[in-house]
Amino acid sequence: MASSSPSSTHPTDTLQLEDPNDNNINLDAENADSTVYPAGLQLWMSLVSCVFSMLLVGLDLTIVAVCVPSLTNEFHTVQDLGWYSAAYMLISSSFILFCSRLYAVFPVKRLFLISTAIFELGSLVCTVAPLSIVFILGRAIAGLGSCSLQVGVLLILTHSFPKAKRPMWTSICFAIQTLAMVLAPLVGGVLIDAWSWRLCFAINLPLGVVTFLLTFFAFHDPVVNPDVTLSIADKLKRLDLLGTLFFVPSIVCLLIAMQWGGIKYGWGSPVVISLLVIFALFLTLFAVIQYRQNDHATLPARILRQRSVLAGAWFGTCYNGILAVTEYYISIYFQGIRGYSAAKSGALGVPLMVGMMAASFASGVFTTTIGYYYPLMFATSILAPIASGLLTTLPVEENLAKILAYLGFLGVAVGLGMQSPVVAVQTVLPMKDVATGISITGLAGGMGSALFISASATLFQTRLQAEVAQYAPGTNVTAFVDGGLDHVREYIGGNRLQSVLLGYDKAVMQTLYMPVALGGLTLLGSLAMERKSVKKKAA
């Protein structure tokens, strides 16, 4: 069945395992018999709201990549381009565990409606943003809403169907998300060419309103959660607010340091060093808080010490970094260097997603049939560096069919192993810990996207200035960098254009070395993963 971890940058196929000896499962089955699940129009309206929510999240995950060149032109800067995606991924990933805790002690419907409103607010801010920093703020707000929406969808489905029917409907909802992710670059490109990049975020507004109204009128939670009656003081104790208070700022400081280091400030500057020190200090305090809270921590030590969880988290961090960086800079290659429209650029990125979807489905069949998932991780570790390496060889006028083949190959290479970390968590952890384990893999994946997008932005901006200066001496590099990426032909003279494009191409190709390295680093996760089978009971 196709599914996805709530904060994962890319959808994964998951395999639910049931152990007849697990007391939690037996208790759940007993409870299910006494639950009066919704039916008829009420049920279908709730399902449509779930589908619309996943449509919103899927579109928002990938549509920003095709908007990047237009955003740099609108705001006259490339220095913030890493934050357009990183802000969204950072907030979405950082708050996934916190959102799960909120749903455990507050009513599902109320939180889901609030989450929809937050997502809509973020989309509205992005739509009307007059400045780059305002747009980044809107992406962060949307990321928070997206995170909570995905957790809410899973709970609404769980509370709307008996156990036997949940996998089918969960698969359908996440299939909608995957389809939206594939179509988003196409839709975004058409909107940019016909109107403006602002429409790419404005389309979320009517969809969100429909989602809100359907949920408000149709969903009535049939499951009684006694924890929602706890006092506010008791609820706050269960949320680990102190841990979240230190964790989120620590990661923000790390990302800002990576974004500014070597670009706005030198790596040895007091500003960058201070940010890194604050990151280390806050992360240490977060770790101490988690240790003292033991099993009540946001990240319980018993789960973090599990080898397969750590291996899967590392693997997910790397492959999400591969996909995020590749999507970003292939879009820049098509629009900035090749001069294609945003719509055409979006269409040319489809082979990557299609290859990933096909390979992910094939890997699900393989794991179901053979029982083992770790061989697929080795397949990714071998093939992904090769595929990413081929993309670093693209000259300014490369054959288009070859580029599409390379992108499809990379999609297949990553798709083969992308579901393995989640399947591993479901296989090796007790049922009561599976949700937390999946959240950890989702957190790692989202952070991988955010961190490596920021790191790649620093690398790209550094190499862009150096390579343009080398290939086209005398070019006003500052004006080039500040003027936007896809209108280079408009402000660079014809005599100098080809030389500038050569330097531009060289900078993009050097940035794409990062996915090559990340592909190689996935091998550490593959080697560390336990050799378990989904057909055998965990010891």
Secondary structure in CASP SS format (residue, H / E / C, confidence):
PFRMAT SS
TARGET T0000
AUTHOR 0000-0000-0000
METHOD secondary structure of the structure
MODEL  1
M C 1.00
A E 1.00
S E 1.00
S C 1.00
S C 1.00
P C 1.00
S C 1.00
S C 1.00
T C 1.00
H C 1.00
P C 1.00
T E 1.00
D E 1.00
T C 1.00
L C 1.00
Q C 1.00
L C 1.00
E C 1.00
D C 1.00
P C 1.00
N C 1.00
D C 1.00
N H 1.00
N H 1.00
I H 1.00
N H 1.00
L H 1.00
D H 1.00
A H 1.00
E H 1.00
N H 1.00
A H 1.00
D H 1.00
S H 1.00
T C 1.00
V C 1.00
Y C 1.00
P C 1.00
A C 1.00
G H 1.00
L H 1.00
Q H 1.00
L H 1.00
W H 1.00
M H 1.00
S H 1.00
L H 1.00
V H 1.00
S H 1.00
C H 1.00
V H 1.00
F H 1.00
S H 1.00
M H 1.00
L H 1.00
L H 1.00
V H 1.00
G H 1.00
L H 1.00
D H 1.00
L H 1.00
T H 1.00
I H 1.00
V H 1.00
A H 1.00
V H 1.00
C H 1.00
V H 1.00
P H 1.00
S H 1.00
L H 1.00
T H 1.00
N H 1.00
E H 1.00
F H 1.00
H C 1.00
T C 1.00
V C 1.00
Q C 1.00
D C 1.00
L H 1.00
G H 1.00
W H 1.00
Y H 1.00
S H 1.00
A H 1.00
A H 1.00
Y H 1.00
M H 1.00
L H 1.00
I H 1.00
S H 1.00
S H 1.00
S H 1.00
F C 1.00
I H 1.00
L H 1.00
F H 1.00
C H 1.00
S H 1.00
R H 1.00
L H 1.00
Y H 1.00
A H 1.00
V H 1.00
F C 1.00
P C 1.00
V H 1.00
K H 1.00
R H 1.00
L H 1.00
F H 1.00
L H 1.00
I H 1.00
S H 1.00
T H 1.00
A H 1.00
I H 1.00
F H 1.00
E H 1.00
L H 1.00
G H 1.00
S H 1.00
L H 1.00
V H 1.00
C H 1.00
T H 1.00
V H 1.00
A C 1.00
P C 1.00
L C 1.00
S H 1.00
I H 1.00
V H 1.00
F H 1.00
I H 1.00
L H 1.00
G H 1.00
R H 1.00
A H 1.00
I H 1.00
A H 1.00
G H 1.00
L H 1.00
G H 1.00
S H 1.00
C H 1.00
S H 1.00
L H 1.00
Q H 1.00
V H 1.00
G H 1.00
V H 1.00
L H 1.00
L H 1.00
I H 1.00
L H 1.00
T H 1.00
H H 1.00
S H 1.00
F C 1.00
P C 1.00
K H 1.00
A H 1.00
K H 1.00
R H 1.00
P H 1.00
M H 1.00
W H 1.00
T H 1.00
S H 1.00
I H 1.00
C H 1.00
F H 1.00
A H 1.00
I H 1.00
Q H 1.00
T H 1.00
L H 1.00
A H 1.00
M H 1.00
V H 1.00
L H 1.00
A H 1.00
P H 1.00
L H 1.00
V H 1.00
G H 1.00
G H 1.00
V H 1.00
L H 1.00
I H 1.00
D H 1.00
A H 1.00
W C 1.00
S C 1.00
W C 1.00
R C 1.00
L H 1.00
C H 1.00
F H 1.00
A H 1.00
I C 1.00
N H 1.00
L H 1.00
P H 1.00
L H 1.00
G H 1.00
V H 1.00
V H 1.00
T H 1.00
F H 1.00
L H 1.00
L H 1.00
T H 1.00
F H 1.00
F H 1.00
A H 1.00
F C 1.00
H C 1.00
D C 1.00
P C 1.00
V C 1.00
V C 1.00
N C 1.00
P H 1.00
D H 1.00
V H 1.00
T H 1.00
L C 1.00
S C 1.00
I H 1.00
A H 1.00
D H 1.00
K H 1.00
L H 1.00
K H 1.00
R H 1.00
L H 1.00
D C 1.00
L H 1.00
L H 1.00
G H 1.00
T H 1.00
L H 1.00
F H 1.00
F H 1.00
V H 1.00
P H 1.00
S H 1.00
I H 1.00
V H 1.00
C H 1.00
L H 1.00
L H 1.00
I H 1.00
A H 1.00
M H 1.00
Q H 1.00
W H 1.00
G E 1.00
G C 1.00
I C 1.00
K C 1.00
Y E 1.00
G C 1.00
W C 1.00
G C 1.00
S C 1.00
P H 1.00
V H 1.00
V H 1.00
I H 1.00
S H 1.00
L H 1.00
L H 1.00
V H 1.00
I H 1.00
F H 1.00
A H 1.00
L H 1.00
F H 1.00
L H 1.00
T H 1.00
L H 1.00
F H 1.00
A H 1.00
V H 1.00
I H 1.00
Q H 1.00
Y H 1.00
R H 1.00
Q H 1.00
N H 1.00
D H 1.00
H H 1.00
A C 1.00
T C 1.00
L C 1.00
P C 1.00
A H 1.00
R H 1.00
I H 1.00
L H 1.00
R C 1.00
Q C 1.00
R H 1.00
S H 1.00
V H 1.00
L H 1.00
A H 1.00
G H 1.00
A H 1.00
W H 1.00
F H 1.00
G H 1.00
T H 1.00
C H 1.00
Y H 1.00
N H 1.00
G H 1.00
I H 1.00
L H 1.00
A H 1.00
V H 1.00
T H 1.00
E H 1.00
Y H 1.00
Y H 1.00
I H 1.00
S H 1.00
I H 1.00
Y H 1.00
F H 1.00
Q H 1.00
G H 1.00
I H 1.00
R C 1.00
G C 1.00
Y C 1.00
S C 1.00
A H 1.00
A H 1.00
K H 1.00
S H 1.00
G H 1.00
A H 1.00
L H 1.00
G C 1.00
V H 1.00
P H 1.00
L H 1.00
M H 1.00
V H 1.00
G H 1.00
M H 1.00
M H 1.00
A H 1.00
A H 1.00
S H 1.00
F H 1.00
A H 1.00
S H 1.00
G H 1.00
V H 1.00
F H 1.00
T H 1.00
T H 1.00
T H 1.00
I H 1.00
G C 1.00
Y E 1.00
Y C 1.00
Y H 1.00
P H 1.00
L H 1.00
M H 1.00
F H 1.00
A H 1.00
T H 1.00
S H 1.00
I H 1.00
L H 1.00
A H 1.00
P H 1.00
I H 1.00
A H 1.00
S H 1.00
G H 1.00
L H 1.00
L H 1.00
T C 1.00
T C 1.00
L C 1.00
P C 1.00
V C 1.00
E C 1.00
E C 1.00
N C 1.00
L H 1.00
A H 1.00
K H 1.00
I H 1.00
L H 1.00
A H 1.00
Y H 1.00
L H 1.00
G H 1.00
F H 1.00
L H 1.00
G H 1.00
V H 1.00
A H 1.00
V H 1.00
G H 1.00
L H 1.00
G H 1.00
M C 1.00
Q C 1.00
S H 1.00
P H 1.00
V H 1.00
V H 1.00
A H 1.00
V H 1.00
Q H 1.00
T H 1.00
V H 1.00
L C 1.00
P C 1.00
M H 1.00
K H 1.00
D H 1.00
V H 1.00
A H 1.00
T H 1.00
G H 1.00
I H 1.00
S H 1.00
I H 1.00
T H 1.00
G H 1.00
L H 1.00
A H 1.00
G H 1.00
G H 1.00
M H 1.00
G H 1.00
S H 1.00
A H 1.00
L H 1.00
F H 1.00
I H 1.00
S H 1.00
A H 1.00
S H 1.00
A H 1.00
T H 1.00
L H 1.00
F H 1.00
Q H 1.00
T H 1.00
R H 1.00
L H 1.00
Q H 1.00
A H 1.00
E H 1.00
V H 1.00
A H 1.00
Q H 1.00
Y H 1.00
A C 1.00
P C 1.00
G C 1.00
T C 1.00
N C 1.00
V H 1.00
T H 1.00
A H 1.00
F H 1.00
V H 1.00
D H 1.00
G C 1.00
G C 1.00
L C 1.00
D C 1.00
H C 1.00
V H 1.00
R H 1.00
E H 1.00
Y H 1.00
I C 1.00
G C 1.00
G H 1.00
N H 1.00
R H 1.00
L H 1.00
Q H 1.00
S H 1.00
V H 1.00
L H 1.00
L H 1.00
G H 1.00
Y H 1.00
D H 1.00
K H 1.00
A H 1.00
V H 1.00
M H 1.00
Q H 1.00
T H 1.00
L C 1.00
Y H 1.00
M H 1.00
P H 1.00
V H 1.00
A H 1.00
L H 1.00
G H 1.00
G H 1.00
L H 1.00
T H 1.00
L H 1.00
L H 1.00
G H 1.00
S H 1.00
L H 1.00
A H 1.00
M C 1.00
E C 1.00
R C 1.00
K C 1.00
S E 1.00
V C 1.00
K C 1.00
K C 1.00
K C 1.00
A C 1.00
A C 1.00
END
